Amino acid sequence: MACVTGALLGAAHGAEALPVDLVSRHEPAWVLDTLARDLNAGPS
């Protein structure tokens, strides 16, 4: 449930809404950053 909620909030508010200090704590932070940017960019 938390993953879906986070995904929906991220999609609604964009990657810039994610707190940098929280995202950077995750080991695969670059993966999260890439996914967030791809989602924010929309279909290519």
Secondary structure, 3 states (H helix, E strand, C coil): CHHHHHHHHHHHHCHHHCCHHHHCCCCCHHHHHHHHHHHHHCCC
